[in-house]
Amino acid sequence: MQSSYRLKANELDEKFIAGLKETYKDKDIEIIIYEVNETEYLLQSDVNRQRLMQAKTNVDNKTNLVEIDLEDL
């Protein structure tokens, strides 16, 4: 069985640990922790990467921008 949990470090609490213990009972488990880089994650998909790069180009060139009046929100 393999599970993946994604949460902020300050969300780790006794309830989370209790849930792990209940799920895996007396089995050996391995816990691997790594910091998530949102930019890397978003750039993994070719389609996402192209959209983000195009959006960056649009901002850099001040083209295809949408203006929103905050009063309208």
Secondary structure, DSSP 8 states (H G I E B T S, - for coil): --------GGG--HHHHHHHHHHHTTS----------HHHHHHSSHHHHHHHHHHHHHHHHT-S-----GGG-
